[in-house]
Amino acid sequence: MVHPIPEIEVTESLARTLLREQHPDLADLPLTWSGTGWDNALWRVGEDLAARFPVRELAAPLVVHEQRWLPVLAPRLPVDVPVPVRVGTPSGTYPWAWSVVPWFDAVAAHRTPVAGRAAWAPQLADVFVALHRPAADDAPVNPFRGVPIGPREQPLRDRLEQLDLADADRILERWRDLAAAPPWDGPALWLHGDPHPANLLVHDGRLRAVIDFGDVTSGDPASDLSTAWLTFDAEGREAFRERLAHDDATWRRAQAWALHMAVVLQMHPVDHPTLAEIGRHGIGQVLAD
């Protein structure tokens, strides 16, 4: 699979120019590069803020979704989320919307020992209890989250062939069994869309914040619940599941989603080794469960 190529390099100079044009009171604060992912470049602004800029056109609507919906969803959630405190608009300098968000004093969960994550697994479950409520009719549409998992077989097969994983046949067989679970027949619920451990921030052994709501959408909660295998070990998963009143079919679909996402996360191991490691962990957890 070809790695998404940034269409715009958001340099320190560009970030400062945009701040000066649209939020001049922030323009002279120190800027510290915090990384560029598949979709966004992140610059820390001073001590308490961060500026988030899409780096490719396909990602630009995701920032708009966050700007529209995080102010609505945040009040119902028991942990912090990056509600934009300033909004940047497209201009002759930069073609897409961008945001200034809070900077959280925390570390991404994937950088912490897996065994220690069980301590805050109930907190994450509580986030989903609060979030997974019937969604607004105009919730963002996302064809890759919250949808029936069955049609994902061919993309999964294609990725397994490209990766040439030793357990490919076992992964596909297990996925087919899990994906055969009865479909979701409830209302379309609000979903985070991408709650893997790189998007979960922890501090002092507690869940501090949940970030990156760009994939926010509605549908079957199983795709969100896949984090049970991507993030936790068996002990953490048990603590997570105890707080969530879902039937066996939903958990089976969640396992199928975990396998699917775990394979996706391994597609760019050179550019994104952290995501690849999350994927390897997820596959191991599902196959051992």
SVG drawing of the C-alpha trace seen along z (x, -y; Angstrom):
<svg xmlns="http://www.w3.org/2000/svg" viewBox="-32 -40 43 60">
<polyline fill="none" stroke="black" stroke-width="0.4" points="0.0,0.0 1.3,-3.5 1.8,-5.6 -0.2,-8.9 2.0,-11.6 1.7,-15.1 0.5,-17.6 1.7,-20.5 4.6,-20.7 3.6,-22.8 6.9,-24.3 7.4,-26.5 7.4,-29.5 4.0,-28.6 2.5,-27.8 3.7,-31.2 2.5,-33.0 -1.0,-31.5 -1.1,-32.4 0.0,-35.9 -2.7,-36.3 -5.6,-34.9 -4.7,-34.8 -2.0,-37.4 -2.1,-37.2 -0.6,-33.7 1.9,-34.4 4.9,-35.2 4.6,-32.2 7.3,-29.4 6.5,-26.8 7.6,-23.2 7.0,-20.6 5.2,-17.6 4.9,-15.3 3.2,-14.8 0.9,-11.8 -1.0,-10.4 -3.4,-13.4 -2.1,-16.3 0.9,-18.2 0.9,-19.2 2.8,-22.2 2.8,-23.0 2.1,-26.6 3.5,-27.9 2.9,-25.7 -0.8,-25.2 -1.9,-25.0 -1.3,-23.1 -2.1,-24.0 -3.4,-21.1 -3.0,-21.5 -4.2,-19.0 -1.4,-18.0 -3.6,-16.5 -6.9,-17.4 -8.6,-14.1 -7.9,-14.9 -9.2,-18.5 -12.9,-17.6 -11.9,-15.7 -10.7,-18.9 -14.1,-20.5 -15.9,-17.5 -14.0,-18.1 -14.7,-21.8 -18.4,-21.1 -19.0,-18.2 -16.5,-18.3 -18.2,-21.3 -21.4,-19.2 -19.9,-15.9 -17.3,-17.2 -19.8,-18.1 -21.1,-14.6 -17.6,-12.9 -15.8,-12.1 -12.3,-13.0 -10.9,-15.9 -11.0,-16.0 -9.3,-18.6 -12.2,-21.0 -10.9,-23.7 -10.3,-27.0 -9.5,-28.8 -10.5,-28.1 -8.4,-28.8 -10.1,-29.3 -8.8,-28.6 -6.9,-31.5 -4.5,-32.4 -1.7,-31.2 -3.1,-27.8 -6.1,-26.1 -7.9,-24.3 -9.5,-24.8 -7.2,-24.2 -7.5,-24.4 -5.8,-25.5 -6.6,-23.0 -5.5,-22.5 -2.2,-20.8 -2.6,-18.0 0.2,-17.2 0.2,-13.5 1.7,-10.6 0.2,-8.5 -0.9,-5.1 1.1,-3.2 4.2,-4.4 3.2,-2.9 3.5,0.8 0.5,2.8 0.0,4.4 -0.3,1.0 -3.2,0.0 -5.7,2.2 -5.8,-0.5 -7.6,-3.0 -9.6,-0.5 -12.8,-1.3 -12.3,-5.0 -12.1,-4.3 -15.2,-2.2 -17.0,-5.1 -16.0,-7.3 -17.8,-4.9 -20.8,-4.6 -21.1,-8.4 -20.3,-8.7 -22.2,-5.7 -25.6,-7.4 -28.0,-7.8 -26.3,-10.2 -27.7,-13.3 -29.2,-12.7 -26.5,-14.9 -23.5,-13.2 -20.5,-12.8 -20.6,-9.9 -17.6,-7.6 -17.6,-4.6 -14.8,-2.9 -16.1,-3.0 -19.4,-1.9 -20.5,0.0 -21.0,3.7 -17.7,5.5 -18.5,8.3 -17.7,6.4 -14.2,5.7 -13.1,9.2 -11.5,8.4 -9.5,5.4 -8.4,7.5 -7.3,10.3 -5.4,7.8 -3.5,6.3 -2.6,9.7 -1.2,10.6 0.9,7.5 2.2,7.9 2.9,11.6 2.3,12.3 3.2,15.8 -0.3,16.0 -2.2,14.7 -4.4,17.8 -5.2,18.0 -6.0,14.3 -8.4,14.6 -10.1,17.8 -10.6,16.2 -11.8,12.9 -14.4,14.8 -15.7,16.6 -16.0,13.4 -17.4,11.3 -20.3,13.9 -21.8,12.6 -25.3,11.1 -25.2,7.5 -25.9,4.4 -29.7,3.8 -29.8,0.8 -29.8,-2.9 -26.7,-4.6 -24.6,-5.6 -22.0,-8.4 -18.5,-6.9 -15.0,-8.2 -13.8,-6.3 -10.2,-5.7 -9.6,-5.0 -6.4,-3.0 -3.8,-3.6 -1.9,-6.4 -5.1,-8.5 -5.5,-7.8 -3.5,-10.0 -2.6,-9.0 -1.0,-10.8 -0.1,-9.4 -1.8,-6.1 -5.1,-7.6 -6.8,-8.3 -6.2,-12.0 -7.7,-12.7 -9.0,-11.1 -7.8,-12.8 -8.1,-12.8 -11.8,-12.7 -11.3,-13.3 -13.1,-10.0 -16.1,-10.8 -19.2,-9.2 -22.2,-7.1 -23.1,-3.5 -22.3,-0.1 -20.2,-0.6 -18.2,2.5 -15.6,0.6 -14.8,-1.6 -14.8,1.4 -12.0,3.0 -9.7,1.0 -10.2,3.7 -7.7,5.8 -5.6,3.0 -4.9,1.4 -5.2,3.9 -4.1,7.4 -6.6,9.9 -6.7,8.3 -7.3,4.9 -9.9,6.2 -11.9,7.8 -11.9,4.6 -13.0,2.7 -15.8,5.1 -17.2,5.3 -18.4,1.7 -20.1,2.2 -23.5,3.9 -23.0,5.4 -24.1,8.8 -21.8,11.5 -22.5,10.6 -21.2,7.0 -18.1,8.2 -17.5,10.7 -17.9,8.0 -15.5,5.9 -12.9,8.6 -13.3,8.8 -12.8,5.0 -9.7,5.4 -8.2,7.9 -9.1,5.6 -7.6,2.5 -4.6,4.4 -3.7,5.4 -4.3,1.8 -2.0,0.4 0.8,2.6 0.7,1.3 3.5,-1.3 6.0,0.1 8.9,-2.1 7.0,-5.4 4.8,-4.5 6.5,-1.9 4.4,-2.8 1.2,-2.0 2.7,1.3 3.5,2.3 0.0,1.6 -1.2,3.8 1.0,6.6 -0.2,6.4 -3.8,6.4 -3.4,9.5 -1.7,11.4 -4.5,10.5 -7.3,11.6 -5.7,14.8 -5.0,15.7 -8.4,14.7"/>
</svg>
